[in-house]
Amino acid sequence: MELLAPAGNLEKLKTAVIFGADAVYLAGRSYGLRAGADNFTPEELLEGIRFAHDRQKKVYVTVNIIARSRDLEGLPEYLRFLEGAGADALIVADPGIASISQEIIPNMPLHLSTQANTTNWASAVFWEKQGFSRIILARELSGEEIRAIAERTRLDLEIFAHGAMCISYSGRCLLSQYMTGRSANLGACAQPCRWNYALMEEKRPGEYFPVYEDERGAYIFNSKDLCLLEHIPEIAQLGVRSVKIEGRMKGVHYVGTLTKVYREALDAYAADPEGFAVKPEWLEEVRKVSHRPYTAGFFLNEPERTQVHGACSQYVRPYVFVGRVLDYDPAGRMATVEQRNCFELGDRLEFCPPSGPVFTRELREMYGEGGEALERAPHPRQVIKMPMTEPVESWTLIRKASDRSLY
């Protein structure tokens, strides 16, 4: 199975590729459903595709807004640019955009976005006849429903295996547009499902009745996060071609950590399907990234009420991403590190390399670029030197336990 990772910007693309993704998905500055991500300028998109292709990885570009007629202006030029840039496929939800793409760049593979909410085999057969090569199935499907679709179509099937879930059906929410004027279907969701709500009785205007687990309010729309790590054998046996990690708006630590975990798990299953077992350290790692409580959700056909996190809308953040290794000098046994959050002498730092086990070291000394001894690294993107008795790979992520695991 293909491991497909999110790339919200160029650094995240490179992180995903280095940490083991087979393919990444991303958006340019227009036509994608994550307007809040950094996304890619034309120059960054060209560089990102070159970086991925040089390492035999693929890049899928989202053009999956639910378009109005005015949104189609400039689309043919953008599609020609994507073809020239070397995009491996387009992720499309709108039939009009698909039709224009097939006319303008007929050789470009099309993947049907989850926003098209494909939930049955007849729909899959329909889209196959329209020339699509892959369907990203609706997140509301159980494993048995996925199997029924796989048995009736020759298309590649892709499913979400990890990440945030939307309370609305296949993410097609109207709350954001109604309440803020920002359309979720054009990529600008304000996430009103994470806000506080109360009930008001019609004849008692202004009198609010909170429905809550704590003093902050109610979170009746707040979904748990999806995690299917423990169900890789079942997914493989269903005939799924690609497993996808959600999170183009998440950070580098999230992308790298999860990509590494799922890479190791997929490789372990491929090497020994009969003897496959989920390692405790994989489960520990997925809990170290920013997340809400996990659920297997619809995949196991669980009741929908068990998929809502009613306690609060906040993320669990047990670790802080503090830096990334830029280089290692074996002669001087010195790592060059770029700071991302403050750390200081005495901190116990965890090192998560692109390959190999995570390891922990106490920080006993570090130096500035000029060789001066430092006690703290408080400045954003500060470059420091860190003695390391053993080699450490470039791109290794560095983190430390958070003082507050929930905030």
N, C-alpha and C positions, 0 to 999 in steps of 0.2 A: 504493500500500500504506500501511496505517496503521503509524505508529511508536508502539509501546507501551513506556513506560518505568516503572521501579519507583519506588514512593513509600513508603519505610519510615517516614516521619513527615511532618509538615506542611511543614517547610522543604524536604525533598526533593521533595515534590509540587510546590511552587511552582518549585523549580529546574528540574524536568523540563519543566513547562509553559513557563517562560520560555525554556528552551534548545531548544524546538521539538517536544516530544512532541505527538502527536495525541490520546493517551489515556494514562492512568496506571492502575496496579493497586495496590491497597492492602488493608489489613485493619483491622478494628476490634480491640478487645482480646480478642475471642473468635472461635473458629471458623476462624481462618486458620492456614496452615502455616508461619508465620515468627514463632513466639512470642518469638524473640530480638530481633526488630526493635522499635523504639519503638511502632509501630502507632498507632492513632487513638482518642482518646476520642470520645464522641458529639459533643461541641462542636467538636473538631478536624475530625471527619469532615464536619460541616455546613459549616464554614468552607472546608475543602479543596474540596468539591464546588462551592460558590459561586464560589471562585477559578477553578476550571477552567471552569465553565460560562460565567462572564463573558467568558472568552477562547475560547469555542466549542470547548472540549476535553471529552473524556469521562472518566468515572471508573468503573472496574470494581472491585467489592469481592469479595475472596476469602472464600468460606464453604466451604473445600475440605478440612477435616479428614476423616479416615476415622472416622466417628462411632460411638461406642457409644450404647446407649439413654439412658444418663444424660446424654450430651452434648446431647440433643435438648430438654432442659428449658430453657425460655426462648427457644427458637429462633423460634417464631411472633412473639413480641414484637419480637425483633431484626430479623426480616425486614420487619415492618411499618415499623419505624423506618427501615430502609434505603430502602424505597420512598418514604417521606415525605421523606427527605433528598435524594432525587433521583438515587440511584445509577443509572448507565446500564445495568448488567448485573451479574449475580452469576457468579462463577467457582466451580463446584461439581464435586466428584468423587464424592460419595456419592449413590446413587440415592434413598435415604430423604430426604436433605436436598432433593434436586431435587423429589421428590414433594410434600413439605410446602410448598416454595416455590411450586410450581404451584397448590397449593390455596389458600394464604394470599394470595399476590400474583401472580395468574395473568398479568398483563401484563408482568411483569419478564422481560427476556431472560436466558437462561441460556447460559453458556459452559462447556463441559466441560473440566475441569482436566486438565493433563498427567498428574496422578496416576492418572487412569483408564486410562492407557496404551493409547490408541487407535493401533493399528498396521496396520489393514487397512480396505479400503473397506466391507466388510460391517458392521463395527462402526460406522463412520461413518453408514451408512444406518440402522442400528438407533437410534442416538442422535438422528438427524434425526427419526425417527418418534416419539421420546419428547418432542419439542418443543424441543430445543436449537437455538440459532441459530448457534453457533460451536463448533468443536472445537480445543482446543490440543493439537496432535499430540504423541505420544511423541517424546522426543529421540533415540530409537534408529533413526529412519527415515532412509533415504537419499533423495536427491533424486528418484530414479525411483519409489520407493515413495510419496512424497508426491504425485507426478504421478498415480499410479494411483488414489489416494484422491480427488484433485481431479476426476478425470474421471467419478467415479461418484456424487458427492453435490453438492447445491446449497448445503450449509452453508459459511459462512465458515471458512477454515482459518487457524490461527495457529501460528507456529513460533518457537522460541527461536533468536535469531540471535547472541547474545553473552552470555557470562557463565560462571559456575561450573557444572561438571557434577557429577553424583552417580554414584558407581561402581555403585550399585544400579539395578535396572531401573526406569526412570521415577521414580526417587527413592523407591521404596517399600522403605525399609531397615528391618531389624529389629535391627541391631547396637546402636543407641543404647538402645533399650528393654531389650535383654538385658543390656547392660553397665553402664548407669547408671540404668535405670528411667525415662528420659526418652524418650517416644515420638516418633519422627520423623513418624509419621502423624497426630500431634496437634499438630505444629508445634514440638516442643521438642528437635530433634535436637542431640546433643552433638558431632557430627562425629567419631565414632571412626575414620572412614576416614582422618583426617589424623594419627592417632597412630602411634607407633613399634611395630613388631612384630618378632618373632623366631620361628623354628621350634623345637619341642621334640619329640624322639623319644620314643615311648611308654615304652620301657624305660630311659630316662635322665631321670627326672623332675628338674627343677631345673637341667638342663643346657641352656642356650639357644644356638641356632645362628643368629646374625644373618644376614639376607640384605639387604645394603645397598650403597649406592653411596659412602657416606662414614661418618664415625665417629658420626653421629647416629642411625643405624638404617635400617630399610627402610620404604618407602612404597608397598607393592604395591597399596594401594587408592586411591591419590591421583590423581585425574583432572586432566588439563590443562583449561584454560579454552577455551570455544568462541568462535570469531570467524569470522563469515561475511561480513564486510565486503566481501571481494573477490568474493563470489558473489551479489551483489544482482541482477544480470541473470538468472541461473539461477533464483533464488527467484521473481522476478516472473513469469517464463515458466511456472512450475509452477502458477500460479493461487492462490498464497498471498495472503491478504487482510491479514494483520497480522504484522509482525516485532517480536519482543519482546526487550528487554534484561533479563537477570536481575540481581538485586542489591538487594533491599529492605533487606538488612542492610549494604550498602556505604554509603560516605560521600557527602557532597554533591559533592565533586570528581569522584568516579566517575560519579555520575548526570549531572551537567552536561556533563562532557567527552564521554562516550559518546553522550548524546542529541544533542549538537551535531554530532558526527561523522556519526552515522547520518542525521540530518536533512539535512545537506548532501549526503550520498551519495544518499539517496532522491530528493531534489529534482533532483540532477544527472541521475540516470537518467531520471526522468519528463520532464525537459526535452529530453533527447537520448538515447534508448535505444541508437541505433546507434553514437553516438560516445562512449558512456560509458566512462570509464577511471578507475580508482582513483587518487586523488592521493596522492603520497608523504607529504604532511603529514597525511592522515587516518591512515595506518598509523603515523606517528610519534606522533600523539595517542593512539591506543588503547594504545600501549606506555607512556604516561606515567601511566596509572592503575594502582592496585594490581591485580596479576594474576599468574596462573601462566602458563607457556608456552602459547601458543595452538595450537589445532588446529581443523580443519574437521570433525573427528570423523566421525560416522556419515553426514553429508550427502554426503560423497564416497565413502562405503562403504569407508573406510579400515579396516585390521585393528585390532581393539580394543586390541592391545598397544601400538600407536603413540599411543593416547590417554591412556596412563598416564604420569604424571611421576614416575619412580622416583628422582630425585636427592634430593628433599627435599619436605617438605610446606609450605614457606614461600612467601610471595608475593614477587614482584618489585615493589619500590616505588621507582622511580627519582626520583620527585618527592614533595615534601611540600606539602600544601595549607596555606597560611599565612593566608589571609584572603579576605574577600568585600567588594566595593565596595557600600556602602550608598547613596551619593549622590555627585553631582559638582556643584560650584559653578562655572559657567563664568566668572562675574565674577572670582572669586578664583583660578581655575584650581587648585582644590583638591578632591581626592577624600576622602570620608569612608570609612574602611575598618574592618571588624570583624575583629580578629585571631582566628585559629584555631590557629596554631602559631607559635612564636617566630621573629621575623625581626629584622634589625638593619641599621644603615647599612653600605653596601658590598655588601649582597646583590644579586645579579642576580635580579630577579623577573620571572616570566612572567605576563602578563595574558591570560586566556581569556574574551573577552566572549561574550554570548549569540549575537551575530551578528558576522561579520567575522573577519579574521585574528587569530591569536595574535601578541602582540608582547612584547618584552623591554625592561626598563628597569633601570638600576642605581639603587638606593635611596640618594640622597645627603642627603636631609633628611626629617624627619617631626616631627609635633607632637602633643602630648596635647590633650585636649578643652579644657583651659584655655589653650592656646596655647604651653605650655612645650616647648622643644626636647627631643627624645628621641634616644637612640642605639640603644635596643632596645625591642621590644614583646614582653615576656615573659609578660604576664598573659592568661589565657584570656578571650576575648570582649572584650578591650581595644579601645576605639574610639580611633582615631588619625586625624590629618589628614596627607595625603600630596600634595605638590605634583605636578601633572600638566600638562605643556604642551599636551596634546591632550585632548579630552573622552573620558571613559570611562563606559560604561554601568553603571547599577545592576545588581547581580547578577553582575558580572564576577568570575570566580574568579582568585585569585592563588596562585601556587605558586613553589617554588624547587627546584633540584636537591638531591637528598638526599645527605648524606655517606655513607650506607650504602644501596645500592640493593637489598640483600637482607637482611631481618631479620624 
